Amino acid sequence: DIFVDDTENANRHLTPKELVEEDPAMTEKRDSWEKTTSRLKEMKTELETFTYYMS
């Protein structure tokens, strides 16, 4: 069981980075995932722009 005495820390939102232990292999996977996610968002924007101009 995990008990948190500090209410401030208990109520704050944790990011995925904070949940992953800083193992170098996990850090590399996380960074790769973030880059992939960013690129997919860019591609979505490019596709939406292209679709807009084609209509």
DSSP file (Angstrom, degrees, kcal/mol; ACC not computed):
  #  RESIDUE AA STRUCTURE BP1 BP2  ACC     N-H-->O    O-->H-N    N-H-->O    O-->H-N    TCO  KAPPA ALPHA  PHI   PSI    X-CA   Y-CA   Z-CA
    1    1 A D              0   0    0      0, 0.0     2,-0.5     0, 0.0     0, 0.0   0.000 360.0 360.0 360.0 144.0    0.0    0.0    0.0
    2    2 A I        -     0   0    0      2,-0.0     2,-0.4     0, 0.0     0, 0.0  -0.957 360.0-171.6-115.5 125.2    1.1    3.5   -0.8
    3    3 A F        -     0   0    0     -2,-0.5     2,-0.6     0, 0.0     0, 0.0  -0.956   7.3-158.8-117.0 133.7    0.2    6.3    1.6
    4    4 A V        -     0   0    0     -2,-0.4     6,-0.0     1,-0.1    -2,-0.0  -0.949  10.1-177.9-114.3 118.7    0.8   10.0    0.7
    5    5 A D        +     0   0    0     -2,-0.6     2,-0.9     1,-0.1    -1,-0.1   0.786  65.5  82.6 -82.4 -28.7    0.9   12.4    3.7
    6    6 A D     >  -     0   0    0      1,-0.2     4,-2.1     2,-0.1     3,-0.2  -0.679  61.6-165.6 -84.5 106.8    1.4   15.5    1.6
    7    7 A T  H  > S+     0   0    0     -2,-0.9     4,-1.9     1,-0.2    -1,-0.2   0.863  86.9  58.2 -60.6 -37.7   -2.0   16.6    0.3
    8    8 A E  H  > S+     0   0    0      1,-0.2     4,-0.9     2,-0.2    -1,-0.2   0.931 111.0  41.5 -59.5 -46.2   -0.4   18.9   -2.3
    9    9 A N  H  4 S+     0   0    0      1,-0.2     3,-0.3     2,-0.2    -1,-0.2   0.839 111.6  56.6 -70.6 -32.5    1.5   16.1   -3.9
   10   10 A A  H  < S+     0   0    0     -4,-2.1    -1,-0.2     1,-0.2    -2,-0.2   0.834 110.5  44.0 -68.1 -31.8   -1.5   13.7   -3.6
   11   11 A N  H  < S+     0   0    0     -4,-1.9    -1,-0.2    -5,-0.2    -2,-0.2   0.611  91.2  98.5 -91.6 -13.0   -3.7   16.1   -5.6
   12   12 A R  S  < S-     0   0    0     -4,-0.9     2,-0.4    -3,-0.3    -3,-0.0  -0.463  78.7-110.2 -80.9 152.2   -1.4   17.1   -8.4
   13   13 A H        -     0   0    0     -2,-0.1     2,-0.4     1,-0.0    -1,-0.1  -0.612  28.5-140.1 -80.1 130.9   -1.5   15.4  -11.8
   14   14 A L        -     0   0    0     -2,-0.4    -1,-0.0     3,-0.0     0, 0.0  -0.751  10.7-140.0 -92.3 137.8    1.4   13.2  -12.6
   15   15 A T    >>  -     0   0    0     -2,-0.4     4,-1.2     1,-0.1     3,-0.6  -0.530  28.8-107.1 -87.0 161.5    2.8   13.2  -16.1
   16   16 A P  H 3> S+     0   0    0      0, 0.0     4,-1.3     0, 0.0     3,-0.4   0.867 120.8  60.2 -55.7 -35.2    3.9   10.0  -17.8
   17   17 A K  H 34 S+     0   0    0      1,-0.2     3,-0.3     2,-0.2    13,-0.0   0.891 104.2  49.0 -59.3 -39.3    7.6   11.1  -17.3
   18   18 A E  H <4 S+     0   0    0     -3,-0.6    -1,-0.2     1,-0.2     4,-0.1   0.747 109.3  52.7 -73.7 -23.0    7.0   11.2  -13.6
   19   19 A L  H  < S+     0   0    0     -4,-1.2     2,-0.5    -3,-0.4    -1,-0.2   0.710  95.1  80.2 -85.3 -20.8    5.5    7.7  -13.6
   20   20 A V  S  < S-     0   0    0     -4,-1.3     2,-0.1    -3,-0.3     7,-0.0  -0.742  85.0-122.4 -91.4 130.5    8.4    6.1  -15.4
   21   21 A E        -     0   0    0     -2,-0.5     2,-2.5     1,-0.1     5,-0.1  -0.420  32.9-107.4 -65.4 145.6   11.4    5.2  -13.4
   22   22 A E        +     0   0    0      4,-0.1    -1,-0.1    -4,-0.1    -4,-0.0  -0.264  63.2 150.1 -80.1  57.5   14.5    6.9  -14.9
   23   23 A D     >  -     0   0    0     -2,-2.5     4,-2.7     1,-0.1     3,-0.4  -0.756  53.1-127.4 -80.9 131.2   16.0    3.8  -16.4
   24   24 A P  H  > S+     0   0    0      0, 0.0     4,-2.3     0, 0.0     5,-0.2   0.856 108.7  51.3 -53.5 -38.9   18.0    4.8  -19.5
   25   25 A A  H  > S+     0   0    0      2,-0.2     4,-2.1     1,-0.2     5,-0.1   0.908 112.4  45.9 -65.5 -40.5   16.2    2.3  -21.7
   26   26 A M  H  > S+     0   0    0     -3,-0.4     4,-2.7     2,-0.2    -1,-0.2   0.883 110.7  53.2 -69.4 -37.8   12.8    3.5  -20.5
   27   27 A T  H  X S+     0   0    0     -4,-2.7     4,-2.7     2,-0.2    -2,-0.2   0.920 109.5  48.9 -61.4 -43.7   13.9    7.2  -21.0
   28   28 A E  H  X S+     0   0    0     -4,-2.3     4,-2.3    -5,-0.2    -2,-0.2   0.911 112.0  48.3 -63.5 -43.0   14.9    6.4  -24.6
   29   29 A K  H  X S+     0   0    0     -4,-2.1     4,-2.5     2,-0.2    -2,-0.2   0.911 112.5  49.0 -63.6 -42.0   11.6    4.7  -25.3
   30   30 A R  H  X S+     0   0    0     -4,-2.7     4,-2.6     2,-0.2    -2,-0.2   0.926 111.5  48.5 -64.2 -45.0    9.7    7.6  -23.8
   31   31 A D  H  X S+     0   0    0     -4,-2.7     4,-2.3     1,-0.2    -1,-0.2   0.904 112.1  49.5 -62.1 -40.8   11.6   10.1  -25.8
   32   32 A S  H  X S+     0   0    0     -4,-2.3     4,-2.5     2,-0.2    -1,-0.2   0.907 110.6  50.4 -63.3 -42.2   11.0    8.1  -28.9
   33   33 A W  H  X S+     0   0    0     -4,-2.5     4,-2.6     1,-0.2    -2,-0.2   0.900 110.1  50.2 -62.6 -41.7    7.3    7.9  -28.1
   34   34 A E  H  X S+     0   0    0     -4,-2.6     4,-2.3     2,-0.2    -2,-0.2   0.901 111.3  48.2 -65.3 -40.6    7.1   11.7  -27.6
   35   35 A K  H  X S+     0   0    0     -4,-2.3     4,-2.5     2,-0.2    -2,-0.2   0.914 112.5  49.1 -65.0 -42.4    8.9   12.3  -30.9
   36   36 A T  H  X S+     0   0    0     -4,-2.5     4,-2.5     2,-0.2    -2,-0.2   0.923 111.6  48.7 -62.5 -45.0    6.5    9.9  -32.7
   37   37 A T  H  X S+     0   0    0     -4,-2.6     4,-2.0     1,-0.2    -1,-0.2   0.913 111.8  49.6 -61.1 -43.9    3.5   11.5  -31.2
   38   38 A S  H  X S+     0   0    0     -4,-2.3     4,-2.0     1,-0.2    -1,-0.2   0.917 111.4  48.6 -61.8 -44.4    4.7   15.0  -32.1
   39   39 A R  H  X S+     0   0    0     -4,-2.5     4,-2.7     1,-0.2    -2,-0.2   0.893 109.1  52.8 -65.2 -39.5    5.4   13.9  -35.7
   40   40 A L  H  X S+     0   0    0     -4,-2.5     4,-2.2     1,-0.2    -1,-0.2   0.887 108.3  50.9 -63.6 -37.7    1.9   12.3  -36.0
   41   41 A K  H  X S+     0   0    0     -4,-2.0     4,-2.1     2,-0.2    -1,-0.2   0.904 110.8  49.1 -64.7 -40.7    0.3   15.5  -34.8
   42   42 A E  H  X S+     0   0    0     -4,-2.0     4,-2.6     1,-0.2    -2,-0.2   0.925 110.9  49.6 -62.8 -44.4    2.3   17.4  -37.5
   43   43 A M  H  X S+     0   0    0     -4,-2.7     4,-2.7     1,-0.2    -2,-0.2   0.879 108.8  52.7 -63.2 -38.2    1.3   14.9  -40.2
   44   44 A K  H  X S+     0   0    0     -4,-2.2     4,-2.5     2,-0.2    -1,-0.2   0.922 110.7  47.3 -62.5 -44.4   -2.4   15.3  -39.1
   45   45 A T  H  X S+     0   0    0     -4,-2.1     4,-2.4     2,-0.2    -2,-0.2   0.916 112.5  49.4 -63.2 -43.5   -2.1   19.1  -39.5
   46   46 A E  H  X S+     0   0    0     -4,-2.6     4,-2.7     1,-0.2    -2,-0.2   0.912 112.0  48.5 -62.0 -42.6   -0.5   18.8  -42.9
   47   47 A L  H  X S+     0   0    0     -4,-2.7     4,-2.8     2,-0.2    -2,-0.2   0.904 111.0  49.7 -65.4 -41.6   -3.1   16.3  -44.1
   48   48 A E  H  X S+     0   0    0     -4,-2.5     4,-2.2     2,-0.2    -1,-0.2   0.900 112.3  48.4 -63.4 -40.3   -5.9   18.6  -42.8
   49   49 A T  H  X S+     0   0    0     -4,-2.4     4,-2.2     2,-0.2    -2,-0.2   0.932 113.0  47.4 -64.4 -46.3   -4.3   21.6  -44.6
   50   50 A F  H  X S+     0   0    0     -4,-2.7     4,-1.7     1,-0.2    -2,-0.2   0.918 112.1  49.7 -60.7 -45.2   -3.9   19.6  -47.8
   51   51 A T  H  X S+     0   0    0     -4,-2.8     4,-0.9     1,-0.2    -1,-0.2   0.885 109.6  52.5 -62.2 -39.5   -7.5   18.3  -47.6
   52   52 A Y  H >< S+     0   0    0     -4,-2.2     3,-0.6     1,-0.2    -1,-0.2   0.926 111.2  45.5 -62.3 -45.7   -8.7   21.9  -47.1
   53   53 A Y  H 3< S+     0   0    0     -4,-2.2    -1,-0.2     1,-0.2    -2,-0.2   0.751 109.8  55.5 -72.6 -22.9   -6.9   23.2  -50.2
   54   54 A M  H 3<        0   0    0     -4,-1.7    -1,-0.2     1,-0.2    -2,-0.2   0.675 360.0 360.0 -81.5 -17.2   -8.1   20.3  -52.3
   55   55 A S    <<        0   0    0     -4,-0.9    -1,-0.2    -3,-0.6    -2,-0.2   0.480 360.0 360.0 -89.4 360.0  -11.7   21.0  -51.6
